[in-house]
């Protein structure tokens, strides 16, 4: 049975400060606070759809710092979510939320546990204190470590979110963040390349010329390296890049945003593998599962063009369950 999320956005609620990159209304596409009644209607509407499509869903509170909002309001939303998980366990398999590392303590985790919360994601963004400070995050890398360990001690699934290309960031610092994440043994990771939005401090820094984020190619290469790093550690990356959004596309002034960013990054990894199993020049057959064909070719034929530049040509044959197998032909 397939699993999905029903995302419930809590726009900017609970945040104690405004980070350099933040424009939650644009990122989420939502500005109004959801009520318990509206949440009830949303889940009631989704239940038969999930049943018909044979899907299960986690009810996911995203967008703001969920554990920092007014506790009475937070509990009113959790009560609705918890009731649906209990009444329709075949359709609603759990509850998850995202929050800040400095908004986690024993009291709030006890509350979340009592309502059946299953997963908590921390918006860590970076494990470099210089990057965190420069982007006005209001917490330290040590806050991330403490919160992550506390979440796991309560038995919750731990998710960690990182951003690449922030002000004062470098590729090496992003790799360091990934390595520090791995030490915390998260169950999942999300990677968000920075998108510069109108009305943010990053946009002001960009206009002044004091901030230049990573290029598209730098970001793709970095994301490919991060995917490889987390895969080697057995940690799934469940999201790469912001969800497709007209608001983001209309309001972005820089940074990296592409609806197919993950596939492009994975394609770079296939290019690396193909170069490793081919010689300089020659004809090859690459055997792979049908789902990998576009990644082998590359967006706009990128991988094919790179190999052709090395006098390597290839054709592809489907082989179910195979990632990549090369055979040289005369």
Secondary structure by P-SEA (a helix, b strand, c coil): cbbbbbcccccccccccccccccccccccccccccaaaaaaaaaaaaaaaaaabbbbbbcccccccccccaaaaaaaaaaaaaaaaaccccccccccccccccccaaaaaaaaaacccbbbbccccccaaaaaaacccccaaaaaaaaaaaaaaccbbbbbbbcccccccaaaaaaaaaaaaaacccbbbbbccccccccaaaaaaaacccccccaaaaaaaaaaaaaaaaaaccccccccccccaaaaacccccccccaaaaaaaaaaaaaaaaaacccbbbbbbbbccccccccccccaaaaaaaaaacccbbbbbbccccbbbbbcc
